[in-house]
Amino acid sequence: MKFVPMKELLQRAAKEGYAVPSFCVWSAETMSTVLHTAQELRAPVLLMNGPCEFKPLPPPVLARVARSVAADFEVQAALVLDHGSSVAQAAECIEAGYTSVMLDFSTRAFAENAAALREVVALARPHGVTVEGEIGHVGKVDAVTVEGTGDSTLTDPADAVAYVKETGVDALAISIGNAHGQYTRLPRFDFDRLAAIRKAVSVPLVLHGGSGTPDDDLRRAISLGIAKINVATDVVTAMRESLRQQWDAKRNLWAPMAMEEAMAAVADVVRRWIRRTGAEGKA
């Protein structure tokens, strides 16, 4: 299989009332686990990584790994830059073969955010690459999480309209009470705000910080227009806890054997999220 532009998957999801789950991946093992589970459930999925995942392997290498792994599967999937930190990084990922790029300038002034995204859109369009931007800011709920900074700033529907118009982005990440990390208390989503944003803009909407979201809130958010949901903390936690339990028990101390069991735990997360988002059977 070849990775497709993300907007192809999101546009169908938005039209048919489900969401495409986007999973944090950083290695051949994690990529293979997500794609194998997606193939098993006949679901579209997104493989995402960003600046922190680039520390061991840079974008060109990760993209080559992803293409090599994907060759063994028949899945509808996109390769996604998540929370890109600069226009240059987005350009590097476009050149490397990512089929979607996100530049996160959500903590910057509106004009700076919009200008940078216009530049990324101009770079991406000739390659058929999807561009995601964020207006309003999705913060984080703990000191460990690497995505987002500080507190969230809720998305103003009027800003969302202006932002989409000025930038030409294909997908819009919004802030409605969601946050990155492991929730220490249940989030309180502003569904009226979500409904107003959905009514005001036509591009697919994105929910960052999916991990820990209650099922009822998830279903309602999807019904009101969320077409992509990012899942990172649940994936990382499943692997970390599996490895910790194995090593604490002095079991599977040979790393490849431990990783096999850890990936089974990750597959459980992927399977659960594919079903929670309604993506099962949509590929």
N, C-alpha and C positions, 0 to 999 in steps of 0.2 A: 504494500500500500504506500501511497504518497500522502503527505500531509496536505490538507486543503486550507484555504483561507477561513479564518474563524467565523467571519460574518455569514458564510454559507450555512453553518451549523446553527448559529444564533437566530438568524432570520426565520428558519423553519420552527425552531423552538418557540419563539415569540408568537408565531402565527398559530401553533397548535397547542400552546398552553402548558409546556413543560420547560425545564431548564437543563442546560448542558453543564455537568460538573467539570470543574477545572482543578486538576490535582497537581500539587507540588511534587516534582521529580528532580533527581540530581545524579542519577547513575543508570547504568544499563539495567540493573535489577529492578529499580523502582519503575522505570519506563516499561519494562517487559511485564511487570505485575499489573500495571494499570491497563495496558493494551490487551493482555490475556483475559482479564476480567471483563473488559468492555466487549471483547469478541464473544465471550461466553454468554453475556446478557444482551448481545446485539444492540449496543448502546453507543452513541457518539460521546466522545470524551475530549478533553483538552489536556495536553501535557504542558505544564508551566514551570518556569524557573526564572530567577532574577539575580540581582547583584550578589546576594549571599551564596547562592548555589554556584555562582561563577568563580568563587574563590579556589576550589580544587581544580576545576576545569573551565576554561574560558568558553564563550559562546560558540566559536567555530568548532571546537572539539565536541562540546555537548550536542551541537546540531548534527555532527557526523555520527555520533553514538546513537542519537535518536533515529536517524534515517536507517542506520544499520539494523537496529532492533525492530523498527516498524516494518521492515521488509518481510518479516516472518508472519505478519498478521494481515487480516482483511478487516479493517476497522475504519470508521469515519472519525478522523482526529485532526487537530491542529496543534502546531508547536508554538508556544506562546511565551513571549517575554513579559514577565510580570513585574510591575514597579520599577521599570527602567529609570535610571538615575540621571541620564543625560541624553541629549540628541545624538551625540556621538555613539553612545551605547546602543541606542535604537538602530542607528545606521549600521553598526557592526552586526547586529542580529539580523537585520534585513539581508545584508550581504551573505550572512552565514546560512540563510535558508529558513529562518523562522517565518511562519505564515501569519503571525499576529504579533504586534508590539504595543506595549503600553508604556507611555512616559508619564511618570507620576510627579507632576509639579503642583499637586493639590494644596500644598502649604504656601505656595507663592501667590502673589497678587494676581487677580483675574487676568490682567493684560499680559503679564509675563507667562502665565500658564497657557493662555490661548495662543500667544505668538509661537511658543515652543511647539505646541501640538500642530499648528499649521505647517511648521517646518517638517515635522515628522510625517504628516500626511503627504506633503509634496514628495518626500523621499520614498514613501511606501507605495503610492498609487501606481507608478510604472511597473512595479513588481507584483501587483495584485495582493499586497499584504494588508491585512486588516489593522486598523489603528483604534486603540482604546485610550480614552482619557478619563480623568476624574475631576469632578467639580463638587465643592464641598470637600471635607477631608475626613477619611476614615482613620481614626486613631487606633490606639492599642490599649489593652486592659491589663497588661503586666509588663514587668521590666525585662522579661526574657525574650519576648517576641521581637523579631527583627524587622517586621514590616510595619509601616505606619509610625507616626511620632505623636506623643502626647495625647491630648483629648481630641475628640471628633468635633467637626463643625458641620452641622446639617446642611444639606443641599437646598438652596433656594430655587424653586421651580423657574423663576424668571432668569436666574443665572444659567440654569441648565439650557434653556431655550437659546440664549445669547451664545453660550459656549459651543453648542452643536452647530449653530449657524456660522459662527466665526471660524471654527476649526475644520469642520467637515469630518469629524471623527465618525467611525462606524459603530462604536459601542461606547456606552457611558457608564462609568462606575459612579455610584451615588452613595451618600451618607444619610441614613434614615434612623440611626440608632444602633447600627451594626458596628463592630470593632474587630481588629485583629487580635488573635491570641485565644487563650482559654478563659472563657467568661467566668468571673468569680461570682456573678449573679446574673440572672436571666436578662437578656437585652430587652429593651422596650422599643419596638419599632413604631415609627410614625407612619402608619399606613395611609392616612389622609395625605401626607406629603408625597408618598410613593404614588398614589393615585393621581395626584396633581401633576407630578413629573411625567408619568406615563401619558397622560392626556396632552401634555404640552410638547413632547418630543416624539419623534418617530423611530429613532434608533433603538436597538436592543439595550436593555438596562442590565447592569452587573452588580451583584452583591458580593463584596469582599467580606472576609471574616465569617465564613459559613459555619465553621466548627463550633459546635455547642448550641446551634440555633434550635429551638423547640420545633417539633414536627408541625404543629398548628401554624406557627408563625411562618415556617418555610412554605407550606402550602398556600397560605394567604399571599405571601410576597410573590410567589410564582403566578398566582391568579391575577395579580395586579401588574404584571409585566416584567418581572425579573426573569431573564433568559440565560444567565450565566451565574454560577455560584462557585466561588473560590474555596478550595479545601486544602489547607496546609497543616494547621496545628494537629488535626486528627491523624493525618498521615505520619507526621514526624513522631507524635506521641506513641502511636501503635508500634512503630519500629523500636523506639527507644525503650519502651516498657518491656517488649519481648526480649530484647538483648539484655536488659538489666536483670530480668527474672532468670534467664538462662545462665548468666554468669554468676549471679548470687547463689544459684543452686549448683554451681560448678558442673554445669551440663552444657554440652555443645561448645566447649572452649575453642574448638577449631573454627575460626571465623566464617569460612564458607558454609559450614553446617548451621551455625547460629543465624547467618543471614537468610538461609532457606526458611527457617521457622519464622523469622521476623517478617519476611515477605508474605507469608501466609496470613499474618496479622494485618498487614497492609491491604492485602486482597479483601479481607473482611470489611475494612473501612470503605474501600472502593465499591464493593458490591452494595453495601448499605446506602452509600450516597447516590449511586446510580438509581436505585429504587426510590429513594426519598425524593429525588428531583423529577421523577416520572420519565427518565430517559431510557429505561429498559424497553427494548423492542423497537426503538426509534431509528435504528441504523439500517 
